[in-house]
Amino acid sequence: MATQIAATPIVTGKYAKEILKSIKKQPSAASKKNGQDLINFFKNFESKGK
């Protein structure tokens, strides 16, 4: 099977700073709660299916 390897993109300037800033963002408490609710929902969904 043939594969294609793309070149690693190089980001500089203002766009690079925006990327670094977005990486540092932390999820809010509400976002964490919603994520945990989804995890619990699917765990319950899986356990009921067995």
PDB file of N, CA, C and O in Angstrom:
ATOM      1  N   MET A   1       0.842  -1.172   0.000  1.00  0.00           N
ATOM      2  CA  MET A   1       0.000   0.000   0.000  1.00  0.00           C
ATOM      3  C   MET A   1       0.892   1.242   0.000  1.00  0.00           C
ATOM      4  O   MET A   1       1.787   1.372   0.835  1.00  0.00           O
ATOM      5  N   ALA A   2       0.649   2.124  -0.915  1.00  0.00           N
ATOM      6  CA  ALA A   2       1.441   3.343  -1.013  1.00  0.00           C
ATOM      7  C   ALA A   2       0.915   4.379  -0.021  1.00  0.00           C
ATOM      8  O   ALA A   2      -0.290   4.476   0.213  1.00  0.00           O
ATOM      9  N   THR A   3       1.815   5.132   0.544  1.00  0.00           N
ATOM     10  CA  THR A   3       1.417   6.198   1.460  1.00  0.00           C
ATOM     11  C   THR A   3       1.983   7.513   0.962  1.00  0.00           C
ATOM     12  O   THR A   3       3.001   7.563   0.272  1.00  0.00           O
ATOM     13  N   GLN A   4       1.299   8.557   1.330  1.00  0.00           N
ATOM     14  CA  GLN A   4       1.777   9.893   0.998  1.00  0.00           C
ATOM     15  C   GLN A   4       2.085  10.609   2.301  1.00  0.00           C
ATOM     16  O   GLN A   4       1.269  10.623   3.223  1.00  0.00           O
ATOM     17  N   ILE A   5       3.244  11.189   2.367  1.00  0.00           N
ATOM     18  CA  ILE A   5       3.632  11.923   3.558  1.00  0.00           C
ATOM     19  C   ILE A   5       3.652  13.402   3.204  1.00  0.00           C
ATOM     20  O   ILE A   5       4.403  13.842   2.333  1.00  0.00           O
ATOM     21  N   ALA A   6       2.811  14.155   3.898  1.00  0.00           N
ATOM     22  CA  ALA A   6       2.730  15.590   3.650  1.00  0.00           C
ATOM     23  C   ALA A   6       3.809  16.306   4.453  1.00  0.00           C
ATOM     24  O   ALA A   6       4.216  15.855   5.524  1.00  0.00           O
ATOM     25  N   ALA A   7       4.250  17.402   3.923  1.00  0.00           N
ATOM     26  CA  ALA A   7       5.240  18.215   4.622  1.00  0.00           C
ATOM     27  C   ALA A   7       4.613  18.807   5.880  1.00  0.00           C
ATOM     28  O   ALA A   7       3.423  19.122   5.901  1.00  0.00           O
ATOM     29  N   THR A   8       5.415  18.953   6.917  1.00  0.00           N
ATOM     30  CA  THR A   8       4.939  19.559   8.154  1.00  0.00           C
ATOM     31  C   THR A   8       4.722  21.047   7.906  1.00  0.00           C
ATOM     32  O   THR A   8       5.628  21.741   7.443  1.00  0.00           O
ATOM     33  N   PRO A   9       3.520  21.540   8.215  1.00  0.00           N
ATOM     34  CA  PRO A   9       3.269  22.966   7.979  1.00  0.00           C
ATOM     35  C   PRO A   9       4.059  23.833   8.963  1.00  0.00           C
ATOM     36  O   PRO A   9       4.233  23.479  10.129  1.00  0.00           O
ATOM     37  N   ILE A  10       4.520  24.945   8.477  1.00  0.00           N
ATOM     38  CA  ILE A  10       5.246  25.894   9.314  1.00  0.00           C
ATOM     39  C   ILE A  10       4.370  27.127   9.456  1.00  0.00           C
ATOM     40  O   ILE A  10       4.000  27.767   8.472  1.00  0.00           O
ATOM     41  N   VAL A  11       4.048  27.443  10.695  1.00  0.00           N
ATOM     42  CA  VAL A  11       3.173  28.578  10.977  1.00  0.00           C
ATOM     43  C   VAL A  11       3.996  29.637  11.692  1.00  0.00           C
ATOM     44  O   VAL A  11       4.717  29.338  12.644  1.00  0.00           O
ATOM     45  N   THR A  12       3.884  30.878  11.228  1.00  0.00           N
ATOM     46  CA  THR A  12       4.629  31.969  11.845  1.00  0.00           C
ATOM     47  C   THR A  12       3.720  33.172  12.035  1.00  0.00           C
ATOM     48  O   THR A  12       2.613  33.232  11.499  1.00  0.00           O
ATOM     49  N   GLY A  13       4.207  34.111  12.798  1.00  0.00           N
ATOM     50  CA  GLY A  13       3.530  35.386  12.942  1.00  0.00           C
ATOM     51  C   GLY A  13       2.283  35.351  13.801  1.00  0.00           C
ATOM     52  O   GLY A  13       2.189  34.610  14.779  1.00  0.00           O
ATOM     53  N   LYS A  14       1.323  36.183  13.401  1.00  0.00           N
ATOM     54  CA  LYS A  14       0.098  36.378  14.174  1.00  0.00           C
ATOM     55  C   LYS A  14      -0.694  35.075  14.301  1.00  0.00           C
ATOM     56  O   LYS A  14      -1.244  34.784  15.363  1.00  0.00           O
ATOM     57  N   TYR A  15      -0.752  34.305  13.242  1.00  0.00           N
ATOM     58  CA  TYR A  15      -1.511  33.054  13.267  1.00  0.00           C
ATOM     59  C   TYR A  15      -0.899  32.066  14.258  1.00  0.00           C
ATOM     60  O   TYR A  15      -1.626  31.348  14.944  1.00  0.00           O
ATOM     61  N   ALA A  16       0.411  32.024  14.338  1.00  0.00           N
ATOM     62  CA  ALA A  16       1.091  31.137  15.286  1.00  0.00           C
ATOM     63  C   ALA A  16       0.774  31.539  16.722  1.00  0.00           C
ATOM     64  O   ALA A  16       0.560  30.678  17.575  1.00  0.00           O
ATOM     65  N   LYS A  17       0.744  32.838  16.990  1.00  0.00           N
ATOM     66  CA  LYS A  17       0.410  33.319  18.333  1.00  0.00           C
ATOM     67  C   LYS A  17      -1.024  32.950  18.697  1.00  0.00           C
ATOM     68  O   LYS A  17      -1.299  32.598  19.844  1.00  0.00           O
ATOM     69  N   GLU A  18      -1.946  33.025  17.729  1.00  0.00           N
ATOM     70  CA  GLU A  18      -3.335  32.653  17.984  1.00  0.00           C
ATOM     71  C   GLU A  18      -3.450  31.165  18.312  1.00  0.00           C
ATOM     72  O   GLU A  18      -4.227  30.773  19.183  1.00  0.00           O
ATOM     73  N   ILE A  19      -2.677  30.348  17.615  1.00  0.00           N
ATOM     74  CA  ILE A  19      -2.697  28.906  17.877  1.00  0.00           C
ATOM     75  C   ILE A  19      -2.191  28.622  19.291  1.00  0.00           C
ATOM     76  O   ILE A  19      -2.805  27.847  20.025  1.00  0.00           O
ATOM     77  N   LEU A  20      -1.087  29.238  19.672  1.00  0.00           N
ATOM     78  CA  LEU A  20      -0.540  29.030  21.014  1.00  0.00           C
ATOM     79  C   LEU A  20      -1.511  29.502  22.086  1.00  0.00           C
ATOM     80  O   LEU A  20      -1.642  28.870  23.134  1.00  0.00           O
ATOM     81  N   LYS A  21      -2.193  30.620  21.822  1.00  0.00           N
ATOM     82  CA  LYS A  21      -3.168  31.143  22.778  1.00  0.00           C
ATOM     83  C   LYS A  21      -4.347  30.177  22.931  1.00  0.00           C
ATOM     84  O   LYS A  21      -4.835  29.967  24.041  1.00  0.00           O
ATOM     85  N   SER A  22      -4.801  29.593  21.827  1.00  0.00           N
ATOM     86  CA  SER A  22      -5.944  28.679  21.885  1.00  0.00           C
ATOM     87  C   SER A  22      -5.580  27.376  22.593  1.00  0.00           C
ATOM     88  O   SER A  22      -6.442  26.743  23.203  1.00  0.00           O
ATOM     89  N   ILE A  23      -4.318  26.970  22.517  1.00  0.00           N
ATOM     90  CA  ILE A  23      -3.872  25.753  23.195  1.00  0.00           C
ATOM     91  C   ILE A  23      -3.925  25.935  24.711  1.00  0.00           C
ATOM     92  O   ILE A  23      -4.205  24.986  25.443  1.00  0.00           O
ATOM     93  N   LYS A  24      -3.662  27.133  25.174  1.00  0.00           N
ATOM     94  CA  LYS A  24      -3.599  27.401  26.608  1.00  0.00           C
ATOM     95  C   LYS A  24      -4.973  27.539  27.253  1.00  0.00           C
ATOM     96  O   LYS A  24      -5.075  27.544  28.480  1.00  0.00           O
ATOM     97  N   LYS A  25      -6.032  27.652  26.453  1.00  0.00           N
ATOM     98  CA  LYS A  25      -7.376  27.817  27.006  1.00  0.00           C
ATOM     99  C   LYS A  25      -7.790  26.562  27.762  1.00  0.00           C
ATOM    100  O   LYS A  25      -7.579  25.442  27.298  1.00  0.00           O
ATOM    101  N   GLN A  26      -8.373  26.763  28.913  1.00  0.00           N
ATOM    102  CA  GLN A  26      -8.852  25.658  29.735  1.00  0.00           C
ATOM    103  C   GLN A  26     -10.379  25.602  29.651  1.00  0.00           C
ATOM    104  O   GLN A  26     -11.029  26.642  29.539  1.00  0.00           O
ATOM    105  N   PRO A  27     -10.957  24.401  29.703  1.00  0.00           N
ATOM    106  CA  PRO A  27     -12.411  24.295  29.655  1.00  0.00           C
ATOM    107  C   PRO A  27     -13.043  24.870  30.922  1.00  0.00           C
ATOM    108  O   PRO A  27     -12.467  24.800  32.008  1.00  0.00           O
ATOM    109  N   SER A  28     -14.231  25.434  30.763  1.00  0.00           N
ATOM    110  CA  SER A  28     -14.934  26.000  31.908  1.00  0.00           C
ATOM    111  C   SER A  28     -15.516  24.878  32.760  1.00  0.00           C
ATOM    112  O   SER A  28     -15.534  23.718  32.349  1.00  0.00           O
ATOM    113  N   ALA A  29     -15.990  25.233  33.944  1.00  0.00           N
ATOM    114  CA  ALA A  29     -16.595  24.241  34.838  1.00  0.00           C
ATOM    115  C   ALA A  29     -17.835  23.637  34.196  1.00  0.00           C
ATOM    116  O   ALA A  29     -18.080  22.436  34.315  1.00  0.00           O
ATOM    117  N   ALA A  30     -18.619  24.470  33.513  1.00  0.00           N
ATOM    118  CA  ALA A  30     -19.829  23.970  32.849  1.00  0.00           C
ATOM    119  C   ALA A  30     -19.467  22.995  31.734  1.00  0.00           C
ATOM    120  O   ALA A  30     -20.145  21.986  31.543  1.00  0.00           O
ATOM    121  N   SER A  31     -18.411  23.293  31.007  1.00  0.00           N
ATOM    122  CA  SER A  31     -17.964  22.414  29.929  1.00  0.00           C
ATOM    123  C   SER A  31     -17.502  21.071  30.485  1.00  0.00           C
ATOM    124  O   SER A  31     -17.812  20.022  29.921  1.00  0.00           O
ATOM    125  N   LYS A  32     -16.760  21.105  31.590  1.00  0.00           N
ATOM    126  CA  LYS A  32     -16.311  19.863  32.218  1.00  0.00           C
ATOM    127  C   LYS A  32     -17.501  19.038  32.697  1.00  0.00           C
ATOM    128  O   LYS A  32     -17.520  17.817  32.541  1.00  0.00           O
ATOM    129  N   LYS A  33     -18.505  19.718  33.288  1.00  0.00           N
ATOM    130  CA  LYS A  33     -19.691  19.016  33.781  1.00  0.00           C
ATOM    131  C   LYS A  33     -20.444  18.376  32.623  1.00  0.00           C
ATOM    132  O   LYS A  33     -20.869  17.225  32.721  1.00  0.00           O
ATOM    133  N   ASN A  34     -20.610  19.104  31.539  1.00  0.00           N
ATOM    134  CA  ASN A  34     -21.309  18.556  30.373  1.00  0.00           C
ATOM    135  C   ASN A  34     -20.558  17.357  29.798  1.00  0.00           C
ATOM    136  O   ASN A  34     -21.177  16.375  29.387  1.00  0.00           O
ATOM    137  N   GLY A  35     -19.255  17.431  29.768  1.00  0.00           N
ATOM    138  CA  GLY A  35     -18.456  16.315  29.279  1.00  0.00           C
ATOM    139  C   GLY A  35     -18.609  15.088  30.160  1.00  0.00           C
ATOM    140  O   GLY A  35     -18.728  13.968  29.662  1.00  0.00           O
ATOM    141  N   GLN A  36     -18.605  15.300  31.475  1.00  0.00           N
ATOM    142  CA  GLN A  36     -18.772  14.180  32.401  1.00  0.00           C
ATOM    143  C   GLN A  36     -20.176  13.590  32.284  1.00  0.00           C
ATOM    144  O   GLN A  36     -20.345  12.374  32.382  1.00  0.00           O
ATOM    145  N   ASP A  37     -21.183  14.439  32.075  1.00  0.00           N
ATOM    146  CA  ASP A  37     -22.551  13.950  31.882  1.00  0.00           C
ATOM    147  C   ASP A  37     -22.640  13.064  30.643  1.00  0.00           C
ATOM    148  O   ASP A  37     -23.327  12.043  30.658  1.00  0.00           O
ATOM    149  N   LEU A  38     -21.950  13.448  29.575  1.00  0.00           N
ATOM    150  CA  LEU A  38     -21.947  12.625  28.363  1.00  0.00           C
ATOM    151  C   LEU A  38     -21.272  11.276  28.611  1.00  0.00           C
ATOM    152  O   LEU A  38     -21.754  10.239  28.155  1.00  0.00           O
ATOM    153  N   ILE A  39     -20.166  11.302  29.329  1.00  0.00           N
ATOM    154  CA  ILE A  39     -19.472  10.051  29.649  1.00  0.00           C
ATOM    155  C   ILE A  39     -20.388   9.132  30.447  1.00  0.00           C
ATOM    156  O   ILE A  39     -20.493   7.941  30.155  1.00  0.00           O
ATOM    157  N   ASN A  40     -21.049   9.691  31.455  1.00  0.00           N
ATOM    158  CA  ASN A  40     -21.954   8.889  32.284  1.00  0.00           C
ATOM    159  C   ASN A  40     -23.121   8.353  31.467  1.00  0.00           C
ATOM    160  O   ASN A  40     -23.528   7.205  31.644  1.00  0.00           O
ATOM    161  N   PHE A  41     -23.657   9.172  30.580  1.00  0.00           N
ATOM    162  CA  PHE A  41     -24.779   8.748  29.740  1.00  0.00           C
ATOM    163  C   PHE A  41     -24.400   7.526  28.917  1.00  0.00           C
ATOM    164  O   PHE A  41     -25.148   6.549  28.867  1.00  0.00           O
ATOM    165  N   PHE A  42     -23.242   7.579  28.275  1.00  0.00           N
ATOM    166  CA  PHE A  42     -22.844   6.470  27.418  1.00  0.00           C
ATOM    167  C   PHE A  42     -22.427   5.238  28.222  1.00  0.00           C
ATOM    168  O   PHE A  42     -22.605   4.112  27.759  1.00  0.00           O
ATOM    169  N   LYS A  43     -21.873   5.440  29.423  1.00  0.00           N
ATOM    170  CA  LYS A  43     -21.571   4.290  30.278  1.00  0.00           C
ATOM    171  C   LYS A  43     -22.867   3.582  30.668  1.00  0.00           C
ATOM    172  O   LYS A  43     -22.940   2.354  30.637  1.00  0.00           O
ATOM    173  N   ASN A  44     -23.892   4.361  31.037  1.00  0.00           N
ATOM    174  CA  ASN A  44     -25.188   3.772  31.388  1.00  0.00           C
ATOM    175  C   ASN A  44     -25.818   3.108  30.174  1.00  0.00           C
ATOM    176  O   ASN A  44     -26.415   2.038  30.289  1.00  0.00           O
ATOM    177  N   PHE A  45     -25.690   3.724  29.036  1.00  0.00           N
ATOM    178  CA  PHE A  45     -26.245   3.188  27.792  1.00  0.00           C
ATOM    179  C   PHE A  45     -25.610   1.836  27.472  1.00  0.00           C
ATOM    180  O   PHE A  45     -26.305   0.897  27.084  1.00  0.00           O
ATOM    181  N   GLU A  46     -24.288   1.739  27.634  1.00  0.00           N
ATOM    182  CA  GLU A  46     -23.586   0.485  27.365  1.00  0.00           C
ATOM    183  C   GLU A  46     -23.976  -0.596  28.360  1.00  0.00           C
ATOM    184  O   GLU A  46     -24.158  -1.753  27.981  1.00  0.00           O
ATOM    185  N   SER A  47     -24.105  -0.229  29.634  1.00  0.00           N
ATOM    186  CA  SER A  47     -24.413  -1.238  30.651  1.00  0.00           C
ATOM    187  C   SER A  47     -25.837  -1.768  30.499  1.00  0.00           C
ATOM    188  O   SER A  47     -26.089  -2.930  30.818  1.00  0.00           O
ATOM    189  N   LYS A  48     -26.764  -0.958  30.026  1.00  0.00           N
ATOM    190  CA  LYS A  48     -28.145  -1.408  29.822  1.00  0.00           C
ATOM    191  C   LYS A  48     -28.254  -2.328  28.616  1.00  0.00           C
ATOM    192  O   LYS A  48     -29.156  -3.163  28.554  1.00  0.00           O
ATOM    193  N   GLY A  49     -27.352  -2.185  27.665  1.00  0.00           N
ATOM    194  CA  GLY A  49     -27.394  -3.001  26.459  1.00  0.00           C
ATOM    195  C   GLY A  49     -26.880  -4.413  26.665  1.00  0.00           C
ATOM    196  O   GLY A  49     -27.098  -5.279  25.817  1.00  0.00           O
ATOM    197  N   LYS A  50     -26.204  -4.659  27.772  1.00  0.00           N
ATOM    198  CA  LYS A  50     -25.607  -5.987  28.003  1.00  0.00           C
ATOM    199  C   LYS A  50     -26.596  -6.956  28.564  1.00  0.00           C
ATOM    200  O   LYS A  50     -26.254  -8.112  28.814  1.00  0.00           O
TER     201      LYS A  50
END
